[in-house]
């Protein structure tokens, strides 16, 4: 019963918003608590840098997937081309690490590291540190790893952490939903927050940012196949446990892939029993939780974030200058 109600509430964030009007008193309470907390941490006792490494936050003001992880991957690759060494910090949602902060190598199970940190560590090969205390994670990176810039995957509302640059990523289709704060709507902060960040990216807008599929990758062997590999294959199955599963289903449709689709909750801890018999398609984020029992019948879709050309150059230039500021202070 509660699960059905929760699903209806979330659906109403983007459809039939007036169904959630009874939750507005709770949204008012959420606003009061979060606003007081923000005032304390930004005005009364503002956060101070805990290291000399600049921190860049990639977050959003709404719950659910917006494309932050693909953007993080793209930024690390672009900055590496400019000689900028990047470290990543993340809360590690759902992780069960033996201690925090914890350095993710990519060899741990997703149960230990969390799905997104494992994906980032495996794909990028840069240091990834998880922990709810972002400042301790920053200190760990600064003291034990040679990095010029730290990207914080999510954490926009973590005002106890000083930041030097802020990204907000929103979904072009969902936008801000009904515009209400949690739990009546999907917002962690009001729309006013968009005017205070350094860069607003709209995922799904060709003038801003697009998530593009690159290829299909066999979950067992790592063999890559072109995007049309499954376009004429029948009796396919697909599973998805991300914040915005509709984006994956829309991508399959665009690739002319017909599959029997099944949704799971975001960050779902997949087991072998969750995967149906036959050829199964999934996202890369879901794949990292299936590595131990994946077979050659399982495939994931590799994607990347593509920024509009002029916007990409602007962002890279600003982040390179930010990273260079540390080197200048050190006299390098």
N, C-alpha and C positions, 0 to 999 in steps of 0.2 A: 504493500500500500504506500509506504513512504517513498519507495523507489519510483513508483508511478507518479506520485505527486511531484517529486524532484524533477523528473523528466518533463512533466507538464510545465512547471515553473520555468525551467531553462528554455523550453521551446517558446514560451511566451515572451522571453526576452527579445525575440526577433519576429514573432508572429502573435497577433492578438494581445498586445501589451496590457490591455485593461484587465485581463484575467488576474494580473499580479497586483492590482491596486490595493488589495488587503494587506500586502507586505510593505507598503510605504512607511508605516510607523517604524518598522525594523530598519528600513533604509535610512530614516531620519536618525535613529540611534547609531547606525554605522557611520553616518556623516559626522555626528558630534564627536564620537570617539576618535575617528581617523583624523578629523580636522584638529582636535586638541593635540593629538600626538604629533602631527605635522608641524604645528606651531612650536611645540616644545623642542623638536629636533632640528628645526630650521632657523628659529629666531631666538628662543631662550637659551638653548644649549646646542648650537649648530655643530655638526660633525666636522672634525678636522682630519686632514690626511694622515694616514698611519705609515706611509712610505712616500718616497719621492717618485714612484712610478705612477703616471697618469692612469686614471680609471675611466673607462667608457661603459656606460650602461645601455644595454639593448633590452627594452621592455615594452610594456603596453599598459593602457589604462583599463582594459577589459579582460575578463577571464577568457580562457580558451586559446586555441592555437591561432597564431597570426603569421607565422613564418620566421620567427626569431632565430631558430636554430640554423636553417639554411642561410640566413643573412650572416650569422656569425661565421659560418664556414667560408662564405665568399669574402668577407672582410679579412679573415686570417690569410687567405690565399693572396688577395690583392696587396696586403701590407707586406707579406713575405717577399713579393716581387720588388718591393721598395727597400728591402733590407731591414724591415722592422720585425723584431722578435716579439711575439704575442703570447701571453699567458691568459688562461680563462678561469674564471671562478663561477660557481653555480651552487645553488642551494642543495642540489642533489635530491630532488623530491622523491620520496619513497625508498631512498637508499638505506642500507643497513651496514654501513662501514664500521670497522672495529673501533675507530676513533675519528674525531673531527678537529681541525680540518684534515682532509684525507686526499692524498695525491692519487688520481685515477690514471692508470697506465693503459687501460683498454683491455687488459688481460683478465680482469676480474669479471664476475658475472654481473649482469644488470641489477640483480638483487642487492649487490654490495654497493655499486656506484650510482645506480639510477640509470634510466635508459638514455636520456639526452647527454649526460656527461660521458657515458661509454661511447656513444656515437661520435661525439666530438673528439675524444682522445684517439679512437681508432682511425678516424678519417683524416685528422689533421696532424697528429704526431706532435702536438705542442703540449706543454704542461697544463693539466686541468685539475683544479682543486675544488673540492666540494665541502660544504658546511653551512649551517644556518647563520653563523657569525661571519659575515662577509669580511669584516676587518681582520679577523684572525687568518682567513684565507689569503687576503692581500699580503699580510706579513709573511706568511709561509712562502708565497711566490717571490716576494722581494728578497727574502733572506737566503733562499736555497736555489733559485733559478735565475738565469740571466735573461730577463725580458725587458723590453722597452715600453710595453703598453699592456694594460690588463683590460680584457673585455669581460664584463659581468653579464652572463646570460640570465635575463630577468632581473628583478631587484629594483625596479624603478621606484617603488614605494618604500624601499628600505632606507629611510632618511638618516639612520644611524651611520650610514656609509657615505663618506665624501665622494663626489664624482666630479670629473672635469668635462664630461661631454655626455649628452643624453640622446639616444634614439628612441622613438616610439614607432612601432609597427602596428598598423590596423588593417583589417581585412576589407577589401573593396566592396564585397557583397554584404557582409554583416554590418560594416561600419561600427556605430556605437549602439546598435540595437535600439531599444526603446528610449535610451538616453538616461535611464534611471540607475541609481546606485544599487549595489548589492543589498539585499537579495531580490528586490523587486525587478532589478535590471542587471546587466552584466558588468557594470562599471565599478572599478576600484576607486577611481577619482573622477571628478567631473570633467566635462569637455574643456573647461578652462585650462586644464593642465597641458593640452596640446600646444598652447601658445608660449609655453615656458621652456620647451625642449629645444635642443640644437638642430635636430633633424626629424621631421615627420615623414615616414615612408608608408605608402599605401600599397599593400600587396594585392596585385591584380590590376593595377593601373600602369599602362605601358609608359606613361610619363614619369613613373616613379620606380616601381619594382614588380617583377614577375617571378614566380616560381616555375622554372622550366624543368621538364623531365629530360634526363640525359640518356639513360639506357636501363635495360633490365639486367639484374645481376643475380646469378645463381647463389642461393643462400648457403649452399654447402661447398661449392667449388670455387666461387668467385668469378666464374666465366661470365662475360658480358655479352648481351645480345641487343640488337637494335630495337627501337621502340615499337616497330610493327610486328615483332616476333610472335605476339599472341593475337593479332588482329583477326586471324581466321581460324583460331583454335576454339573448339567448343568444350562444354562441361568444365569450365574454369571455376575456381572458388577464390574468394578474396576476403581477407580479414583486416580490420583496422581498429586501432586503439589509440587514436590521437585526439587532440582537443577539438579539431574541426574535421571530422571524417568526411563530410560532404565534399571537401576539396579533393580528397583522394578518389572518391566515386566520380566526380566530374572529370578528373584527369583520365580515368579509365575510359569514360565515355568518349572523351576527345581523342583518345588513342584507338577508338573503335574496338575496345575490348569488352566482351560480354561475359560477365561472371556473376555467380551467386554470391552476394555480398553479405557479410555479417559484421555488425558493429560491436565493439567492446568499449568499456570506459577508458578515458584518458589514463595513460600510464599503467594499463592493465598488465599484470604479471602473467604472461602467457605460459601455458604448459603444453605438453605434447597433445593432450586431450582436446585442447582448444582448436587445433588445426584439423580440418576435415581431410578425408582421403582424396587423393588425386592431386592435380596441379593447383598450388595455392599461391596467390599473389598478396603482397603486403608492402607496407612502407618500410623505409630503412630504419626508422625509429622503433618499429615493432620487431624488425629482424634481429636487432641486437639483444632482444630478450628471448630469442628462439635459437640462438647460435648452437647451444649444447645439444639440441635435438632436431635441428634442421636437416632435411634430406635434399636430394637433387631434384625433387619435385616442388621445392619451395623457391620462390623468387621474390626479390624486392626491387622497388623502383628507386633508382638513384636520381635525385633532383638537385638543382642548384638555384640560388637566387641571382637574378640578373637585374642590375641597376641600369636605369637610363644613362646613356653615355656621359652627358655633361654632368649629371648629378653624381655619377660614380667618380669622375675626376675631381669634383669639388670635395666630396667626402674623403677620398684618399688623401688629397692635399692637406685638408684640415687635420686628419689623424696623423699624418707624417710630421706635420709641424708640432703637434702635441707631443708625439713621441720624441722628437728632436729636442724639445725643451728640457727634458731630463738630462740628455747628453751634454747640453750646454751648461747646465748647472754643475755637472761633474767635470766639466772642462775636457770632454772627450772630443 
